[in-house]
Amino acid sequence: MGFGRRNQEEVVTEETKIWVCKADNCNCWIRDNFKSSPNPTCPICHGEMEETTRVLEVINNPSNHF
């Protein structure tokens, strides 16, 4: 029997634009729709970030300003 089994929802993924820290010793990244400025700096090491893409779970940000 399947007691304790739950129906699992399918995880929806898509290619997502992100910003990645350029510093070699930092692995921080931010989703584009969660950035705080048009050209963000790393929140961890305050270094430069570059734009790239990854396949990630879809997360909507209703307070997106940029």
CHARMM internal coordinates of N, CA and C (Angstrom, degrees):
IC EDIT
DIST 1 N 1 CA 1.4473
DIST 1 CA 1 C 1.5197
ANGL 1 N 1 CA 1 C 109.48
DIST 1 C 2 N 1.2991
ANGL 1 CA 1 C 2 N 115.74
DIHE 1 N 1 CA 1 C 2 N 164.55
DIST 2 N 2 CA 1.4566
ANGL 1 C 2 N 2 CA 120.92
DIHE 1 CA 1 C 2 N 2 CA -174.61
DIST 2 CA 2 C 1.5103
ANGL 2 N 2 CA 2 C 113.59
DIHE 1 C 2 N 2 CA 2 C -110.93
DIST 2 C 3 N 1.3121
ANGL 2 CA 2 C 3 N 117.95
DIHE 2 N 2 CA 2 C 3 N 43.09
DIST 3 N 3 CA 1.4586
ANGL 2 C 3 N 3 CA 119.31
DIHE 2 CA 2 C 3 N 3 CA 177.89
DIST 3 CA 3 C 1.5182
ANGL 3 N 3 CA 3 C 109.64
DIHE 2 C 3 N 3 CA 3 C -65.19
DIST 3 C 4 N 1.3090
ANGL 3 CA 3 C 4 N 116.68
DIHE 3 N 3 CA 3 C 4 N 139.34
DIST 4 N 4 CA 1.4566
ANGL 3 C 4 N 4 CA 121.13
DIHE 3 CA 3 C 4 N 4 CA 179.09
DIST 4 CA 4 C 1.5194
ANGL 4 N 4 CA 4 C 113.91
DIHE 3 C 4 N 4 CA 4 C 83.01
DIST 4 C 5 N 1.3064
ANGL 4 CA 4 C 5 N 117.45
DIHE 4 N 4 CA 4 C 5 N -5.58
DIST 5 N 5 CA 1.4614
ANGL 4 C 5 N 5 CA 119.87
DIHE 4 CA 4 C 5 N 5 CA 178.15
DIST 5 CA 5 C 1.5172
ANGL 5 N 5 CA 5 C 108.64
DIHE 4 C 5 N 5 CA 5 C -84.58
DIST 5 C 6 N 1.2920
ANGL 5 CA 5 C 6 N 115.06
DIHE 5 N 5 CA 5 C 6 N 133.36
DIST 6 N 6 CA 1.4652
ANGL 5 C 6 N 6 CA 120.53
DIHE 5 CA 5 C 6 N 6 CA 179.43
DIST 6 CA 6 C 1.5105
ANGL 6 N 6 CA 6 C 109.22
DIHE 5 C 6 N 6 CA 6 C -114.25
DIST 6 C 7 N 1.3019
ANGL 6 CA 6 C 7 N 114.90
DIHE 6 N 6 CA 6 C 7 N 150.86
DIST 7 N 7 CA 1.4579
ANGL 6 C 7 N 7 CA 118.66
DIHE 6 CA 6 C 7 N 7 CA 173.13
DIST 7 CA 7 C 1.5172
ANGL 7 N 7 CA 7 C 107.64
DIHE 6 C 7 N 7 CA 7 C -72.91
DIST 7 C 8 N 1.3212
ANGL 7 CA 7 C 8 N 116.22
DIHE 7 N 7 CA 7 C 8 N 121.56
DIST 8 N 8 CA 1.4466
ANGL 7 C 8 N 8 CA 120.04
DIHE 7 CA 7 C 8 N 8 CA -179.53
DIST 8 CA 8 C 1.5216
ANGL 8 N 8 CA 8 C 109.29
DIHE 7 C 8 N 8 CA 8 C -91.90
DIST 8 C 9 N 1.3397
ANGL 8 CA 8 C 9 N 114.81
DIHE 8 N 8 CA 8 C 9 N 133.60
DIST 9 N 9 CA 1.4531
ANGL 8 C 9 N 9 CA 119.88
DIHE 8 CA 8 C 9 N 9 CA 177.76
DIST 9 CA 9 C 1.5120
ANGL 9 N 9 CA 9 C 109.41
DIHE 8 C 9 N 9 CA 9 C -75.34
DIST 9 C 10 N 1.3077
ANGL 9 CA 9 C 10 N 116.04
DIHE 9 N 9 CA 9 C 10 N 144.46
DIST 10 N 10 CA 1.4515
ANGL 9 C 10 N 10 CA 120.85
DIHE 9 CA 9 C 10 N 10 CA 178.20
DIST 10 CA 10 C 1.5272
ANGL 10 N 10 CA 10 C 109.34
DIHE 9 C 10 N 10 CA 10 C -71.81
DIST 10 C 11 N 1.3222
ANGL 10 CA 10 C 11 N 117.01
DIHE 10 N 10 CA 10 C 11 N 134.36
DIST 11 N 11 CA 1.4535
ANGL 10 C 11 N 11 CA 122.24
DIHE 10 CA 10 C 11 N 11 CA 178.39
DIST 11 CA 11 C 1.5279
ANGL 11 N 11 CA 11 C 108.07
DIHE 10 C 11 N 11 CA 11 C -83.23
DIST 11 C 12 N 1.3295
ANGL 11 CA 11 C 12 N 116.41
DIHE 11 N 11 CA 11 C 12 N 122.22
DIST 12 N 12 CA 1.4561
ANGL 11 C 12 N 12 CA 121.76
DIHE 11 CA 11 C 12 N 12 CA -179.47
DIST 12 CA 12 C 1.5222
ANGL 12 N 12 CA 12 C 108.12
DIHE 11 C 12 N 12 CA 12 C -90.86
DIST 12 C 13 N 1.3329
ANGL 12 CA 12 C 13 N 116.02
DIHE 12 N 12 CA 12 C 13 N 123.81
DIST 13 N 13 CA 1.4597
ANGL 12 C 13 N 13 CA 120.93
DIHE 12 CA 12 C 13 N 13 CA 179.08
DIST 13 CA 13 C 1.5192
ANGL 13 N 13 CA 13 C 109.79
DIHE 12 C 13 N 13 CA 13 C -120.66
DIST 13 C 14 N 1.3195
ANGL 13 CA 13 C 14 N 114.90
DIHE 13 N 13 CA 13 C 14 N 156.70
DIST 14 N 14 CA 1.4624
ANGL 13 C 14 N 14 CA 120.74
DIHE 13 CA 13 C 14 N 14 CA 174.79
DIST 14 CA 14 C 1.5218
ANGL 14 N 14 CA 14 C 108.50
DIHE 13 C 14 N 14 CA 14 C -156.99
DIST 14 C 15 N 1.3252
ANGL 14 CA 14 C 15 N 115.69
DIHE 14 N 14 CA 14 C 15 N 161.09
DIST 15 N 15 CA 1.4587
ANGL 14 C 15 N 15 CA 120.03
DIHE 14 CA 14 C 15 N 15 CA 176.67
DIST 15 CA 15 C 1.5195
ANGL 15 N 15 CA 15 C 107.63
DIHE 14 C 15 N 15 CA 15 C -68.56
DIST 15 C 16 N 1.3272
ANGL 15 CA 15 C 16 N 116.06
DIHE 15 N 15 CA 15 C 16 N 123.32
DIST 16 N 16 CA 1.4606
ANGL 15 C 16 N 16 CA 123.13
DIHE 15 CA 15 C 16 N 16 CA -171.82
DIST 16 CA 16 C 1.5224
ANGL 16 N 16 CA 16 C 110.05
DIHE 15 C 16 N 16 CA 16 C -121.33
DIST 16 C 17 N 1.3287
ANGL 16 CA 16 C 17 N 116.64
DIHE 16 N 16 CA 16 C 17 N 136.25
DIST 17 N 17 CA 1.4539
ANGL 16 C 17 N 17 CA 121.19
DIHE 16 CA 16 C 17 N 17 CA 176.37
DIST 17 CA 17 C 1.5220
ANGL 17 N 17 CA 17 C 108.40
DIHE 16 C 17 N 17 CA 17 C -76.25
DIST 17 C 18 N 1.3469
ANGL 17 CA 17 C 18 N 116.32
DIHE 17 N 17 CA 17 C 18 N 130.16
DIST 18 N 18 CA 1.4584
ANGL 17 C 18 N 18 CA 121.90
DIHE 17 CA 17 C 18 N 18 CA 178.91
DIST 18 CA 18 C 1.5267
ANGL 18 N 18 CA 18 C 109.97
DIHE 17 C 18 N 18 CA 18 C -134.00
DIST 18 C 19 N 1.3221
ANGL 18 CA 18 C 19 N 115.57
DIHE 18 N 18 CA 18 C 19 N 167.54
DIST 19 N 19 CA 1.4660
ANGL 18 C 19 N 19 CA 123.28
DIHE 18 CA 18 C 19 N 19 CA 175.11
DIST 19 CA 19 C 1.5211
ANGL 19 N 19 CA 19 C 106.94
DIHE 18 C 19 N 19 CA 19 C -116.98
DIST 19 C 20 N 1.3447
ANGL 19 CA 19 C 20 N 117.24
DIHE 19 N 19 CA 19 C 20 N 128.76
DIST 20 N 20 CA 1.4579
ANGL 19 C 20 N 20 CA 123.87
DIHE 19 CA 19 C 20 N 20 CA -176.60
DIST 20 CA 20 C 1.5241
ANGL 20 N 20 CA 20 C 108.68
DIHE 19 C 20 N 20 CA 20 C -116.57
DIST 20 C 21 N 1.3325
ANGL 20 CA 20 C 21 N 116.53
DIHE 20 N 20 CA 20 C 21 N 137.47
DIST 21 N 21 CA 1.4634
ANGL 20 C 21 N 21 CA 121.59
DIHE 20 CA 20 C 21 N 21 CA 177.96
DIST 21 CA 21 C 1.5310
ANGL 21 N 21 CA 21 C 109.64
DIHE 20 C 21 N 21 CA 21 C -67.00
DIST 21 C 22 N 1.3381
ANGL 21 CA 21 C 22 N 116.42
DIHE 21 N 21 CA 21 C 22 N 136.40
DIST 22 N 22 CA 1.4623
ANGL 21 C 22 N 22 CA 121.88
DIHE 21 CA 21 C 22 N 22 CA -179.82
DIST 22 CA 22 C 1.5273
ANGL 22 N 22 CA 22 C 113.60
DIHE 21 C 22 N 22 CA 22 C -81.29
DIST 22 C 23 N 1.3342
ANGL 22 CA 22 C 23 N 118.83
DIHE 22 N 22 CA 22 C 23 N -15.80
DIST 23 N 23 CA 1.4650
ANGL 22 C 23 N 23 CA 121.97
DIHE 22 CA 22 C 23 N 23 CA -177.86
DIST 23 CA 23 C 1.5296
ANGL 23 N 23 CA 23 C 110.58
DIHE 22 C 23 N 23 CA 23 C -65.77
DIST 23 C 24 N 1.3264
ANGL 23 CA 23 C 24 N 116.46
DIHE 23 N 23 CA 23 C 24 N 136.55
DIST 24 N 24 CA 1.4623
ANGL 23 C 24 N 24 CA 121.78
DIHE 23 CA 23 C 24 N 24 CA -178.21
DIST 24 CA 24 C 1.5244
ANGL 24 N 24 CA 24 C 112.93
DIHE 23 C 24 N 24 CA 24 C -64.33
DIST 24 C 25 N 1.3132
ANGL 24 CA 24 C 25 N 117.65
DIHE 24 N 24 CA 24 C 25 N -33.52
DIST 25 N 25 CA 1.4613
ANGL 24 C 25 N 25 CA 121.31
DIHE 24 CA 24 C 25 N 25 CA -176.15
DIST 25 CA 25 C 1.5359
ANGL 25 N 25 CA 25 C 113.24
DIHE 24 C 25 N 25 CA 25 C -95.69
DIST 25 C 26 N 1.3217
ANGL 25 CA 25 C 26 N 117.98
DIHE 25 N 25 CA 25 C 26 N 11.62
DIST 26 N 26 CA 1.4719
ANGL 25 C 26 N 26 CA 122.36
DIHE 25 CA 25 C 26 N 26 CA -179.58
DIST 26 CA 26 C 1.5273
ANGL 26 N 26 CA 26 C 108.67
DIHE 25 C 26 N 26 CA 26 C -125.91
DIST 26 C 27 N 1.3120
ANGL 26 CA 26 C 27 N 117.59
DIHE 26 N 26 CA 26 C 27 N 133.07
DIST 27 N 27 CA 1.4679
ANGL 26 C 27 N 27 CA 120.44
DIHE 26 CA 26 C 27 N 27 CA 179.31
DIST 27 CA 27 C 1.5292
ANGL 27 N 27 CA 27 C 111.90
DIHE 26 C 27 N 27 CA 27 C -116.16
DIST 27 C 28 N 1.3131
ANGL 27 CA 27 C 28 N 117.02
DIHE 27 N 27 CA 27 C 28 N 28.66
DIST 28 N 28 CA 1.4587
ANGL 27 C 28 N 28 CA 122.92
DIHE 27 CA 27 C 28 N 28 CA -179.46
DIST 28 CA 28 C 1.5246
ANGL 28 N 28 CA 28 C 110.93
DIHE 27 C 28 N 28 CA 28 C -73.76
DIST 28 C 29 N 1.3358
ANGL 28 CA 28 C 29 N 116.36
DIHE 28 N 28 CA 28 C 29 N 144.58
DIST 29 N 29 CA 1.4557
ANGL 28 C 29 N 29 CA 121.63
DIHE 28 CA 28 C 29 N 29 CA 172.81
DIST 29 CA 29 C 1.5214
ANGL 29 N 29 CA 29 C 108.70
DIHE 28 C 29 N 29 CA 29 C -148.23
DIST 29 C 30 N 1.3467
ANGL 29 CA 29 C 30 N 116.13
DIHE 29 N 29 CA 29 C 30 N 157.16
DIST 30 N 30 CA 1.4700
ANGL 29 C 30 N 30 CA 123.23
DIHE 29 CA 29 C 30 N 30 CA -177.48
DIST 30 CA 30 C 1.5214
ANGL 30 N 30 CA 30 C 108.33
DIHE 29 C 30 N 30 CA 30 C -135.31
DIST 30 C 31 N 1.3189
ANGL 30 CA 30 C 31 N 116.77
DIHE 30 N 30 CA 30 C 31 N 137.89
DIST 31 N 31 CA 1.4605
ANGL 30 C 31 N 31 CA 120.23
DIHE 30 CA 30 C 31 N 31 CA 172.34
DIST 31 CA 31 C 1.5240
ANGL 31 N 31 CA 31 C 108.47
DIHE 30 C 31 N 31 CA 31 C -66.12
DIST 31 C 32 N 1.3234
ANGL 31 CA 31 C 32 N 116.72
DIHE 31 N 31 CA 31 C 32 N 144.50
DIST 32 N 32 CA 1.4645
ANGL 31 C 32 N 32 CA 120.79
DIHE 31 CA 31 C 32 N 32 CA -178.88
DIST 32 CA 32 C 1.5199
ANGL 32 N 32 CA 32 C 111.34
DIHE 31 C 32 N 32 CA 32 C -60.60
DIST 32 C 33 N 1.3322
ANGL 32 CA 32 C 33 N 118.10
DIHE 32 N 32 CA 32 C 33 N -36.72
DIST 33 N 33 CA 1.4629
ANGL 32 C 33 N 33 CA 119.66
DIHE 32 CA 32 C 33 N 33 CA -178.01
DIST 33 CA 33 C 1.5319
ANGL 33 N 33 CA 33 C 112.85
DIHE 32 C 33 N 33 CA 33 C -79.86
DIST 33 C 34 N 1.3486
ANGL 33 CA 33 C 34 N 118.30
DIHE 33 N 33 CA 33 C 34 N 3.36
DIST 34 N 34 CA 1.4600
ANGL 33 C 34 N 34 CA 122.34
DIHE 33 CA 33 C 34 N 34 CA 174.99
DIST 34 CA 34 C 1.5270
ANGL 34 N 34 CA 34 C 112.47
DIHE 33 C 34 N 34 CA 34 C -117.70
DIST 34 C 35 N 1.3342
ANGL 34 CA 34 C 35 N 118.09
DIHE 34 N 34 CA 34 C 35 N 6.83
DIST 35 N 35 CA 1.4609
ANGL 34 C 35 N 35 CA 120.24
DIHE 34 CA 34 C 35 N 35 CA -178.85
DIST 35 CA 35 C 1.5221
ANGL 35 N 35 CA 35 C 110.30
DIHE 34 C 35 N 35 CA 35 C -71.76
DIST 35 C 36 N 1.3397
ANGL 35 CA 35 C 36 N 116.01
DIHE 35 N 35 CA 35 C 36 N 157.44
DIST 36 N 36 CA 1.4591
ANGL 35 C 36 N 36 CA 120.89
DIHE 35 CA 35 C 36 N 36 CA -175.56
DIST 36 CA 36 C 1.5220
ANGL 36 N 36 CA 36 C 113.55
DIHE 35 C 36 N 36 CA 36 C -101.87
DIST 36 C 37 N 1.3245
ANGL 36 CA 36 C 37 N 117.75
DIHE 36 N 36 CA 36 C 37 N -6.01
DIST 37 N 37 CA 1.4573
ANGL 36 C 37 N 37 CA 121.94
DIHE 36 CA 36 C 37 N 37 CA 178.35
DIST 37 CA 37 C 1.5259
ANGL 37 N 37 CA 37 C 108.70
DIHE 36 C 37 N 37 CA 37 C -154.03
DIST 37 C 38 N 1.3240
ANGL 37 CA 37 C 38 N 118.07
DIHE 37 N 37 CA 37 C 38 N 165.43
DIST 38 N 38 CA 1.4671
ANGL 37 C 38 N 38 CA 120.14
DIHE 37 CA 37 C 38 N 38 CA -179.01
DIST 38 CA 38 C 1.5337
ANGL 38 N 38 CA 38 C 113.31
DIHE 37 C 38 N 38 CA 38 C -60.26
DIST 38 C 39 N 1.3178
ANGL 38 CA 38 C 39 N 117.77
DIHE 38 N 38 CA 38 C 39 N -34.19
DIST 39 N 39 CA 1.4654
ANGL 38 C 39 N 39 CA 121.90
DIHE 38 CA 38 C 39 N 39 CA 177.19
DIST 39 CA 39 C 1.5305
ANGL 39 N 39 CA 39 C 107.29
DIHE 38 C 39 N 39 CA 39 C -129.87
DIST 39 C 40 N 1.3492
ANGL 39 CA 39 C 40 N 117.68
DIHE 39 N 39 CA 39 C 40 N 87.57
DIST 40 N 40 CA 1.4626
ANGL 39 C 40 N 40 CA 121.07
DIHE 39 CA 39 C 40 N 40 CA -170.41
DIST 40 CA 40 C 1.5299
ANGL 40 N 40 CA 40 C 113.25
DIHE 39 C 40 N 40 CA 40 C -71.23
DIST 40 C 41 N 1.3440
ANGL 40 CA 40 C 41 N 115.31
DIHE 40 N 40 CA 40 C 41 N 157.17
DIST 41 N 41 CA 1.4586
ANGL 40 C 41 N 41 CA 122.32
DIHE 40 CA 40 C 41 N 41 CA 169.44
DIST 41 CA 41 C 1.5184
ANGL 41 N 41 CA 41 C 107.36
DIHE 40 C 41 N 41 CA 41 C -107.52
DIST 41 C 42 N 1.3105
ANGL 41 CA 41 C 42 N 116.54
DIHE 41 N 41 CA 41 C 42 N 157.96
DIST 42 N 42 CA 1.4573
ANGL 41 C 42 N 42 CA 121.96
DIHE 41 CA 41 C 42 N 42 CA -176.92
DIST 42 CA 42 C 1.5294
ANGL 42 N 42 CA 42 C 110.52
DIHE 41 C 42 N 42 CA 42 C -63.50
DIST 42 C 43 N 1.3303
ANGL 42 CA 42 C 43 N 118.33
DIHE 42 N 42 CA 42 C 43 N 128.02
DIST 43 N 43 CA 1.4643
ANGL 42 C 43 N 43 CA 120.44
DIHE 42 CA 42 C 43 N 43 CA 179.04
DIST 43 CA 43 C 1.5274
ANGL 43 N 43 CA 43 C 112.75
DIHE 42 C 43 N 43 CA 43 C -72.93
DIST 43 C 44 N 1.3232
ANGL 43 CA 43 C 44 N 118.14
DIHE 43 N 43 CA 43 C 44 N -14.94
DIST 44 N 44 CA 1.4618
ANGL 43 C 44 N 44 CA 122.29
DIHE 43 CA 43 C 44 N 44 CA -178.98
DIST 44 CA 44 C 1.5296
ANGL 44 N 44 CA 44 C 111.15
DIHE 43 C 44 N 44 CA 44 C -91.12
DIST 44 C 45 N 1.3557
ANGL 44 CA 44 C 45 N 116.45
DIHE 44 N 44 CA 44 C 45 N -56.88
DIST 45 N 45 CA 1.4745
ANGL 44 C 45 N 45 CA 119.51
DIHE 44 CA 44 C 45 N 45 CA -174.56
DIST 45 CA 45 C 1.5303
ANGL 45 N 45 CA 45 C 112.68
DIHE 44 C 45 N 45 CA 45 C -110.53
DIST 45 C 46 N 1.3255
ANGL 45 CA 45 C 46 N 118.17
DIHE 45 N 45 CA 45 C 46 N -1.72
DIST 46 N 46 CA 1.4665
ANGL 45 C 46 N 46 CA 124.88
DIHE 45 CA 45 C 46 N 46 CA 179.35
DIST 46 CA 46 C 1.5281
ANGL 46 N 46 CA 46 C 112.72
DIHE 45 C 46 N 46 CA 46 C 64.11
DIST 46 C 47 N 1.3340
ANGL 46 CA 46 C 47 N 116.71
DIHE 46 N 46 CA 46 C 47 N 23.29
DIST 47 N 47 CA 1.4568
ANGL 46 C 47 N 47 CA 121.89
DIHE 46 CA 46 C 47 N 47 CA 178.14
DIST 47 CA 47 C 1.5212
ANGL 47 N 47 CA 47 C 111.76
DIHE 46 C 47 N 47 CA 47 C -85.89
DIST 47 C 48 N 1.3242
ANGL 47 CA 47 C 48 N 115.77
DIHE 47 N 47 CA 47 C 48 N 179.13
DIST 48 N 48 CA 1.4638
ANGL 47 C 48 N 48 CA 121.57
DIHE 47 CA 47 C 48 N 48 CA 178.22
DIST 48 CA 48 C 1.5175
ANGL 48 N 48 CA 48 C 109.98
DIHE 47 C 48 N 48 CA 48 C -73.46
DIST 48 C 49 N 1.3346
ANGL 48 CA 48 C 49 N 115.29
DIHE 48 N 48 CA 48 C 49 N 152.62
DIST 49 N 49 CA 1.4591
ANGL 48 C 49 N 49 CA 121.07
DIHE 48 CA 48 C 49 N 49 CA 177.30
DIST 49 CA 49 C 1.5188
ANGL 49 N 49 CA 49 C 108.93
DIHE 48 C 49 N 49 CA 49 C -124.78
DIST 49 C 50 N 1.3554
ANGL 49 CA 49 C 50 N 116.17
DIHE 49 N 49 CA 49 C 50 N 152.27
DIST 50 N 50 CA 1.4477
ANGL 49 C 50 N 50 CA 120.95
DIHE 49 CA 49 C 50 N 50 CA 177.51
DIST 50 CA 50 C 1.5209
ANGL 50 N 50 CA 50 C 109.72
DIHE 49 C 50 N 50 CA 50 C -124.16
DIST 50 C 51 N 1.3092
ANGL 50 CA 50 C 51 N 115.55
DIHE 50 N 50 CA 50 C 51 N 150.91
DIST 51 N 51 CA 1.4572
ANGL 50 C 51 N 51 CA 122.35
DIHE 50 CA 50 C 51 N 51 CA -176.68
DIST 51 CA 51 C 1.5215
ANGL 51 N 51 CA 51 C 110.35
DIHE 50 C 51 N 51 CA 51 C -84.38
DIST 51 C 52 N 1.3408
ANGL 51 CA 51 C 52 N 116.31
DIHE 51 N 51 CA 51 C 52 N 137.60
DIST 52 N 52 CA 1.4519
ANGL 51 C 52 N 52 CA 122.70
DIHE 51 CA 51 C 52 N 52 CA 176.28
DIST 52 CA 52 C 1.5334
ANGL 52 N 52 CA 52 C 108.10
DIHE 51 C 52 N 52 CA 52 C -154.93
DIST 52 C 53 N 1.3198
ANGL 52 CA 52 C 53 N 118.23
DIHE 52 N 52 CA 52 C 53 N -171.15
DIST 53 N 53 CA 1.4629
ANGL 52 C 53 N 53 CA 121.16
DIHE 52 CA 52 C 53 N 53 CA 179.14
DIST 53 CA 53 C 1.5244
ANGL 53 N 53 CA 53 C 110.40
DIHE 52 C 53 N 53 CA 53 C -132.84
DIST 53 C 54 N 1.3355
ANGL 53 CA 53 C 54 N 116.02
DIHE 53 N 53 CA 53 C 54 N 154.08
DIST 54 N 54 CA 1.4606
ANGL 53 C 54 N 54 CA 124.77
DIHE 53 CA 53 C 54 N 54 CA 173.69
DIST 54 CA 54 C 1.5219
ANGL 54 N 54 CA 54 C 108.13
DIHE 53 C 54 N 54 CA 54 C -144.95
DIST 54 C 55 N 1.3165
ANGL 54 CA 54 C 55 N 116.57
DIHE 54 N 54 CA 54 C 55 N 155.44
DIST 55 N 55 CA 1.4554
ANGL 54 C 55 N 55 CA 121.19
DIHE 54 CA 54 C 55 N 55 CA 173.36
DIST 55 CA 55 C 1.5246
ANGL 55 N 55 CA 55 C 106.62
DIHE 54 C 55 N 55 CA 55 C -88.38
DIST 55 C 56 N 1.3405
ANGL 55 CA 55 C 56 N 115.73
DIHE 55 N 55 CA 55 C 56 N 113.04
DIST 56 N 56 CA 1.4587
ANGL 55 C 56 N 56 CA 122.54
DIHE 55 CA 55 C 56 N 56 CA -175.42
DIST 56 CA 56 C 1.5235
ANGL 56 N 56 CA 56 C 111.11
DIHE 55 C 56 N 56 CA 56 C -131.73
DIST 56 C 57 N 1.3290
ANGL 56 CA 56 C 57 N 115.34
DIHE 56 N 56 CA 56 C 57 N 163.99
DIST 57 N 57 CA 1.4547
ANGL 56 C 57 N 57 CA 121.46
DIHE 56 CA 56 C 57 N 57 CA 173.22
DIST 57 CA 57 C 1.5287
ANGL 57 N 57 CA 57 C 108.78
DIHE 56 C 57 N 57 CA 57 C -64.50
DIST 57 C 58 N 1.3161
ANGL 57 CA 57 C 58 N 116.33
DIHE 57 N 57 CA 57 C 58 N 139.28
DIST 58 N 58 CA 1.4571
ANGL 57 C 58 N 58 CA 121.53
DIHE 57 CA 57 C 58 N 58 CA -178.42
DIST 58 CA 58 C 1.5225
ANGL 58 N 58 CA 58 C 109.82
DIHE 57 C 58 N 58 CA 58 C -71.67
DIST 58 C 59 N 1.3478
ANGL 58 CA 58 C 59 N 116.00
DIHE 58 N 58 CA 58 C 59 N 125.25
DIST 59 N 59 CA 1.4650
ANGL 58 C 59 N 59 CA 122.75
DIHE 58 CA 58 C 59 N 59 CA 175.29
DIST 59 CA 59 C 1.5203
ANGL 59 N 59 CA 59 C 107.01
DIHE 58 C 59 N 59 CA 59 C -133.89
DIST 59 C 60 N 1.3181
ANGL 59 CA 59 C 60 N 116.71
DIHE 59 N 59 CA 59 C 60 N 122.90
DIST 60 N 60 CA 1.4656
ANGL 59 C 60 N 60 CA 120.65
DIHE 59 CA 59 C 60 N 60 CA 179.93
DIST 60 CA 60 C 1.5185
ANGL 60 N 60 CA 60 C 110.01
DIHE 59 C 60 N 60 CA 60 C -91.47
DIST 60 C 61 N 1.3334
ANGL 60 CA 60 C 61 N 116.08
DIHE 60 N 60 CA 60 C 61 N 144.19
DIST 61 N 61 CA 1.4571
ANGL 60 C 61 N 61 CA 122.22
DIHE 60 CA 60 C 61 N 61 CA 178.03
DIST 61 CA 61 C 1.5374
ANGL 61 N 61 CA 61 C 107.48
DIHE 60 C 61 N 61 CA 61 C -119.53
DIST 61 C 62 N 1.3226
ANGL 61 CA 61 C 62 N 117.56
DIHE 61 N 61 CA 61 C 62 N 101.98
DIST 62 N 62 CA 1.4644
ANGL 61 C 62 N 62 CA 120.32
DIHE 61 CA 61 C 62 N 62 CA -177.04
DIST 62 CA 62 C 1.5237
ANGL 62 N 62 CA 62 C 113.43
DIHE 61 C 62 N 62 CA 62 C -68.86
DIST 62 C 63 N 1.3231
ANGL 62 CA 62 C 63 N 118.94
DIHE 62 N 62 CA 62 C 63 N -16.88
DIST 63 N 63 CA 1.4692
ANGL 62 C 63 N 63 CA 120.30
DIHE 62 CA 62 C 63 N 63 CA -179.23
DIST 63 CA 63 C 1.5267
ANGL 63 N 63 CA 63 C 111.65
DIHE 62 C 63 N 63 CA 63 C -102.68
DIST 63 C 64 N 1.3097
ANGL 63 CA 63 C 64 N 117.34
DIHE 63 N 63 CA 63 C 64 N 29.08
DIST 64 N 64 CA 1.4729
ANGL 63 C 64 N 64 CA 121.77
DIHE 63 CA 63 C 64 N 64 CA -178.95
DIST 64 CA 64 C 1.5292
ANGL 64 N 64 CA 64 C 110.06
DIHE 63 C 64 N 64 CA 64 C -66.85
DIST 64 C 65 N 1.3375
ANGL 64 CA 64 C 65 N 116.64
DIHE 64 N 64 CA 64 C 65 N 121.73
DIST 65 N 65 CA 1.4563
ANGL 64 C 65 N 65 CA 121.66
DIHE 64 CA 64 C 65 N 65 CA -178.88
DIST 65 CA 65 C 1.5093
ANGL 65 N 65 CA 65 C 113.09
DIHE 64 C 65 N 65 CA 65 C -99.18
DIST 65 C 66 N 1.3501
ANGL 65 CA 65 C 66 N 118.72
DIHE 65 N 65 CA 65 C 66 N -18.50
DIST 66 N 66 CA 1.4576
ANGL 65 C 66 N 66 CA 121.15
DIHE 65 CA 65 C 66 N 66 CA -175.06
DIST 66 CA 66 C 1.4913
ANGL 66 N 66 CA 66 C 111.03
DIHE 65 C 66 N 66 CA 66 C -116.50
END
COOR INIT
IC SEED 1 N 1 CA 1 C
IC BUILD
